[in-house]
Amino acid sequence: MAKQYDVLFRLLLLGDSGVGKTCLLCRFTDNEFHPSHISTIGVDFKMKTLEIDGIKVRIQIWDTAGQERYQTITKQYYRRAQGIFLVYDITSERSFQHIMKWASDVDEYAPEKIRKILVGNKSDEVDKRQVATEQGIKLANAYGMDFFETSAFTNHNITETFTRLAEQVLAANKKDLDLLRMSGNEEINLAALEEEEGLYERVASDEAKAAGVKGTV
């Protein structure tokens, strides 16, 4: 059976609750938009395969909860990620100001060579804009990140944003590519994914109970 992918990378979506992280993820992986959704409990993830420079790159994209009570869970995933999206809502000055806090957490908990992209979401809501495009560009430049404004509603810049981070992660890990390639170890990798999913279910369920939140994971 032919390999379905050559290398696996883990990406994280970080940002305040309500900025549209789940909508971005669903639009990219499933080409779906759900304007009304329940806030993410703990973490969740979806998968997608891209081909970059002839290499089949499988990206495991983790959608994290933005609420304070779940941030202990979220930080557990920083050190296992190769790329991070820092997401704010262009209609919320508060979510933009909090990017500095999220970036500080990344610097503290994530690997040194992790790649980051700044994302200003909900670009379709022009009349409600509180954060100018120039502000996003300035902040991204200060952190040495690429910057995209996106809209999960209109599908603006969605593919471009996710593909760009995957390209950056691949470039940063080119020297280790042979070690990362899947060479007949698909069973091992599948087991690892199932283990991670089980870990997510257990941790998120425990955290939800501790926070008094009812829901399914």
HELIX and SHEET records of a PDB file:
HELIX    1   1 LYS A   21  ASP A   30  1                                  10    
HELIX    2   2 GLU A   68  TYR A   70  5                                   3    
HELIX    3   3 GLN A   71  TYR A   78  1                                   8    
HELIX    4   4 GLU A   93  GLN A   97  1                                   5    
HELIX    5   5 ILE A   99  TYR A  109  1                                  11    
HELIX    6   6 VAL A  126  LYS A  128  5                                   3    
HELIX    7   7 THR A  133  TYR A  143  1                                  11    
HELIX    8   8 ILE A  158  ALA A  172  1                                  15    
HELIX    9   9 LYS A  174  ASP A  176  5                                   3    
HELIX   10  10 LEU A  177  LEU A  180  1                                   4    
HELIX   11  11 GLU A  186  ALA A  211  1                                  26    
SHEET    1   A 6 VAL A  43  ILE A  52  0                                        
SHEET    2   A 6 ILE A  55  THR A  64 -1                                        
SHEET    3   A 6 VAL A   7  LEU A  14  1                                        
SHEET    4   A 6 GLY A  83  ASP A  89  1                                        
SHEET    5   A 6 ARG A 115  ASN A 121  1                                        
SHEET    6   A 6 ASP A 146  GLU A 149  1                                        
END                                                                             
